[in-house]
Amino acid sequence: MDFPSNIEEIKERIETTLPIEKSFDLIFREITVDKKHAFVLFINGFVKDGVMVHIMRELQNVDDTKKESIRKIFLKNVPFGEVTQEYDFDKVITDVLSGLVAFFIDGGNSALVIDIREFPAREPSESLIEKVTRGARDDFVETIVFNTALVRRRIGDPRMTFEIVKVGSVSRTDVAVGYIDDKVNKKLLENVLQKLNNIDIPALMMGEKSLEEVLINKKWYNPMPVFRVTERPESVAAHLIEGHIVLMVDTSPTALIIPSTLLYFTHYVEDYYQAPLVGTITRFVRILSIPIAHLLVPLFMLLVAYPNSDYNLFKFFFFFFFGEITIFAQIVFVEFWLEVLQLSSLHTPTNTESAFTIIGSLILGNYAIDMGLLVPDSILFAISSAICNHCIPNPELANAVRVFRWILILATGFFKIYGFVIVWIIEMFIIATTKTLDKQKGYLWPLFPLDFKALKHFLIRYPLAKFEKNK
């Protein structure tokens, strides 16, 4: 929208656009700059009070004998923040609502916008979801400029870029699109920016979760995650170096990583804080825990439903039902479950880990057995499945596995082997057809289409010295 040249017209348009009289936090104050009528507009709470007082004092003492331009006057007398001359009235209003300060001076056909924002924010702290035994504790907060600074602190590449896109017709939420220019897939970047600019919703009330839902229009019955979410700056930095795109939403302490395929959700930052061999072993245990969490209970139900049938596949999994177990088999079995317990304690969020304890589960199970409500076998398989579910590092993938397990349990309980097979095929079809933003790689890449070199990178935690060679 064109900018009024008369200061009274500017005042009238501002009072028409914004509820100056009704909203207590909208500050619209009249000042004098070099004997000229002027106004300052900002939102209380977003501006550094001490800096604002100093700017007002300096501008009111300006005596421009050389008749310099307004911008030169500000640059000379206001040595704070970024000073931008803006000729679009609507853009000025949007900037003010984002926390910037706007100055309007009589006789000019523009406004000077100064960035001296100070957002309400908490100090960076350790993530409650992505816990590590060692490493940095400065995870993301709810302020986007702090989060981008945490990433830039780890990457000094001059080609790293954070583009800002406004999303939401009402909220006008800042979304930062981060990438390294010479590493990013340009077609994917263009696709992401186009989708962001075409979003037509009032607001991103749930932060990155709302953004995720509007970027990919997933079917309601598909619980599979399509974006990897992280609260750790080093994880974002590592993915940027690999050529990924990162989306950060203001007011959200998490970042979305694009593209993300199924195997990405099995990776965890703790793998890289351990020795390569240890990281590889824990990664294999974590991957193996996914099918166990999904299929253990339904397969046990099938074994009980067909006790007289010769199900060799079931006997392979439940070898302890028949014959004597060798010491070797017992040791392997116990060691595996101890490893699973250790991983589940690491991946269990802090706000739920107190309720999810082995002692509590055993007490509840003992009471149920004593009352005759449950048999020990059911408790063993149900708890084992739940513990494996907590080994999954991504909460959304863990929830998806839990939902699929419930559906498979119900189908197996009502329709036996036919229900198991049909529902399992449907679930595999849903996973295989899950859409991602990267049209060149499907959700099951690098398993399908098979990319053996990339698959090794997903399964093996290589030393950093060999990382680039084996990518």
N, C-alpha and C positions, 0 to 999 in steps of 0.2 A: 504494500500500500504506500502511496506517495506520502512524503513527509510535509506537514504544514510548516510554512515559514514564519508565521506569526505565533508568538509565545502564548497568546490567549487561546488561539485555536488548538495548540498543542495541549494546553491545560484542559480544555473542554473535551477533547478526544480521549485523553487519559481518564478523566472522570466518567466518561461514557463507557469506556472499555473495562475499567477496573472499579470495584466497589470501595473507593478510597474512604468514603465517610463511614461505611459499615465495618470494614475489616480493620481491626486494631493493629495488625502487624504490617500493613502496607503504609510505608512512610513516604509522604509526598510533601516536600518542604521547599519553601521559596527562599532563594538566596540572591545575592548580587555579585556579579563577576565583572570587574572593570566597568562599573557603573551601568551594567546591562542586567536586565531582568532575567532570572534563570530559575530553574526548578531542578531538584534532585529527587529521584525515585528509586526506592529499594525495599527489600523485605527485611524486617527486623528479625534477627536470629541467624541470618546467613552472612552477615557482614562483620568484619572485625571492628569493634567499637573504637578502639584507640586510633587505628588507621583512618577511620571515617572522620573522626574529630579533627585529625591533623589535616586531611584533605580540605575539609570545609574551611578551616582557618586559613590555609594557604590561598585558596581561591578567592576568599573575600578580601584578601590583602593585595590582590593582583592590581598592578597599575601598568597597563599595556601602552606605553608611549610610542612603541614601534609599530603598533597596529598589526601584530602578528595574527596568524590564523588561530582558530579556537584549539585545534589539535596541538599546535606548537606551544600554546599557553599551557595546556594540560601536561604535555610531556616535560616542560620546563619546571612546572610548579608541583606536579604530582608524581614523585618518584616511586610509585608503588604499582605492582601488578601490571596487567596488560591493558593498554588503552587502545580502543578500536572506534573508528568513526563509522557509524551505521546510518544508512540512508533509507532503510526499510522500517516503517513504523511498527508493523506487526512483528518483525524480527526483534526489535528493541523490547517490546512487551514480553516476548518469549524469553529473552535473555534475563530480564528482570525477574520473571517467575522462576528462573533457574538459579537465582541467587546473585546475579550481577547488579552493579549500580549504574544507573543511567542519568546523565546530565543533559538538560535541555536549556539552550541559551537563545535569547531573543535575537532574531535576525539570521539565524542559521537554518538550513534545510536538512539538518541531521542531528543526531545525538551522539554523545561520547559515552561509550560503555566501558566501565572499568571492572576488572576482575580482582576483587579483594575478598573472595568468599572464605568463610570459615564454617564448614559444615559441622553439625553435631555428630560426634563419632566416638566410638569406644576404642580403646587401645587394642592392637592386634594380640590375639591369644591363641593357644593351641586348639586345633580343631577337635570337636567332640566325636566326629565321625571317622576322619582319617588320622588315626593315632599312629605314632611311630615311637620306637624305642630310643632313637637318636635323630639328630637333625634339627632344623630350624623350627621355632615355635611362633613365628610371625605370620599367621594365616590371615586370609582376607577378612575385611570388615565390611560395613554397609555403605561406605563412601567410595565411589568409583575412582576418584583421583588418587586416593591412598592405595587402592588395589593396583592401578596401573604403575604407580611408583614402586611398589614391591616387586613387580615383574621387571621393570627397567633397571632396578638395582641388581638384578641377576643377569641381564642381557644388555651389553653396551653397544650392540650393533646399530649403526646409524640408519640402517634400512628397516628397522623395526617400526611399525606404524600402528597407531590407535586412531581409527576413524570414529567420529561420534555421529550417531543417527538418532533422531527423535522418534519415539514410538508411542502411540496413544494419542487420540484426538483430544482427550481431556487431560491426561496426566503429563503428556510430553516428556516421558521418561528418557533419560540418556542411556543409550546402549553403545558400548565401546566395542568396535570390531578390531581385534588385534591380529597382526600377521607380520612376517618378515618378507619383504618384497620379493627377493630373489629366490625364496624357497617355497612360497605358497603356490597352490594350483590356481592360476588366474581365472579359469572358467568357473571353478567352485566359488572363488571369491566374488566374482560377478553375480553368480546365482544367489549367494547369501545376501549381498547388498540389495539386489533387486527384490528379494522376498521381504527384507526388512522395510524397504521404502514403500512396499505395497500393502503392508499390514494395516488393516482398517478395524481397529477396536478402540474403545474409550480409554482403557488404561491397562497397564501391566501390574495388577494389584498383587499378584503372587510372585513378582520378580521374575527370575529366570524360568520358573516353572510355567508361568503364563506365556512367556516368549517361546518356550519349547513347544507348547501345544499349538500355537498359531503358525510356527514355522513349518511343521510337518503335520498335516491333517491325518492323524492316525485313526484307525477304526477303534470304536469304543471297547471292543472285546479283545484288543491286543494290549497286553500289559508290558510288553518288552520295551526297555529303554532305548532311545535312539541318540541321546547325547550323553557323553561322559561328563559328569559333574565333579568338580574338585574345589576345595577350599585352600589348596596349598599353592603358593606362588612358584615353588621350584617345579611342581608338576606342570603348571602352565608354561613355564619357561622351556622345559624339556620338549613339550609338544610343539611349541612355536619353532624351535630349532629343527624339529623333524618336518616342518612344513604345514602344520595344522593351523586352523583358524580358531580364535578364541573369542567368545562373546561374554562381555561383562555388563550386567544391568545395575544401574545405580539403585541403592537401597538394598542390594542383595550381596551377601558375603560369599557367593559361589560364582564359578565361571563355567560356561559350557564349552566343550571342546568338539570341533568339527574337523574331519569326519570321524565317526565312531562306529566300529563294527562290533560284532558280538564278542570277539576275543579281547577287544580293548577293555571290556568290563571285568576281565579276570586279572588285570594288572593292578599292582598296588605299589605305592611309593616306598614302602618298607623293603621291597625286593632290592632296591638300589642302595639301601643303607646297610645291607648285609653282603657277605662274600658272594661272588658269582655262583658258586656251587650251592650254597645255602639258599640263595634267592631262587635258583632254578628248581630245587627240591620243593620249596614251599609253594612255588607257582604250580607245579604238577599236582601237589596235594590239593591246592585250591581248585584247580580245574576238575580233578576227580570228584571233589565233594559236590559239584553241581548235579551230575546225573544221580549220585547217591541220594541227595536231598530230594530230587524229583521222583525217583523210581523205587526207593527202598521200601516204603510202606505199601504201595500198590502191589509190588512183586510178592511181598510177604502175604498180603491178602489172597493173591492167586494161589500161593503154595498151600495156604490153609483151605481154600475153596476146593482144591483138587488134591487131597492127601494121598490118594491111591494111584495117581498118574506118575509116569516117569518123565519128569521135567528136568532134563539134564542141565538146562540153562539155569534154572532156579537152584539146583544142587551146587552148581559152580559158585553161586553167590552165597548160599546158605549151607556151606559144607559142614558147619558145626552141628547140623541137625542129625547127622548119621555118622556112625563110626567114632573112633577115638581120635581126638585132635592131637597132633604131634606138638612137641615143645616148640619147634621151629614155627609152626603155623600160629601158635598162641602168641609167641613173642612178636611176630610180624603184625598180627591183629592188634595187640595192645599198643605197640609203638605207633602204628598208623593212627589209632584213635587218640593217643596222647598228642600227636602232632595236630590233629584236627581240633582238639580242645584248646591247644595253645593259639591256633589261628583264630578260632571263634572268639576267644577272649580279647584278641587284638581288634577284630572287626566289629565287635558288639559296641554300639554307641554307649557313651557314659551314662546317658539319661535312662537307659533300659538295662544296663548290665547288672544292677543290684537285684532286679527282679528275676533275671535269667541266670540263676546259679545252680550248680550241680546239687548242692545241699538241699535247696528248696525243692528241686525236682524229685530228689530221692525221698524226702519226707512225704511229699504229696503222693508219690507212687506207692510207698510202703503202706500208707493209710488206705489207699484204694485197693491194694492187694489183700490187706487184712479184712476189709469189709466185703471182699468177694466181687467188687465191681469190675476189676481188671485182672488180666493175667500178666505175669512178668514179661512174656514175649512181646505183647502189644506195647508195653511201656518201653522196653529196650529199643524196638524199631522206631517208635514215634520220637523218643528223645534223641536217638542217633540221627534221625532225619533232620530234626530241629537244629542240632549242633552243626551238622553239615551246612544247613541253610545260613547259619551265622558265619560260616567261613567265607561266604561270598562277599567280596569287598565293596561292591556297589549295592547300596540299599534298594534301588529300584529293580535291579536284576534279582536280588534276593526276594523281593515281594512278588515278582513275576513267577519265580520258581515255586513259591509258596502257593500262589493262586492256581498254577497248573497242577500242582500236587493235589490240592483239594478237589479239583474237577476230576482228576484221574482216580482219586480214592472213591468219589461218589459213583463214577461210571463203573469201576471195578466191583464195588459193593452191590450195585443193582443188576449189572449185566455180565458179570464175571469176565471171562477172557475176551468176549466180543466187545464189551464196553471198553476194556483196557486198550485193545488194538485200535479200535476206531478213534477213540479220543486221543490216543498218543499220536496217531497219524495226523489228526486235525491240528494238534498243538505244534507238531513239527512243520506243518504247512504254514501256520501263522508265523512262526519264527523265520522260516525261509523267505516269506514274502514281505517281511517288515521293510519299510522304505527308509532310506537315508538321503541326506542332501547331496551326497556324492553319487552321481548317476553312473560313474565308471566302475564303482566297486559296490557290490551288493552287501547285504547285512552279514552274510556268512563268509565274506572274504577274510583271509586267504584260503579257507577250506574249499569254498566254491565261488568262483572258479579257483582251482588250485594254483597257488603261488608258493612253491616250496621254500624259496629263499625268504619270503616274508613270513611264512609260517614258522620257520626256525627262529626268527626274531621274536615272535610272539611267545614261543614255548621256552626258549632258552634265554637266561639272563646272562648276556655276554659281558665281559669286562669292558670298561669304557674305552680302553685302548683299541679294542677290536670292534667297537660298536659301529662305526662308519663303514668298516670293511664288510660287515655281515648284514647290513641293512638291506 
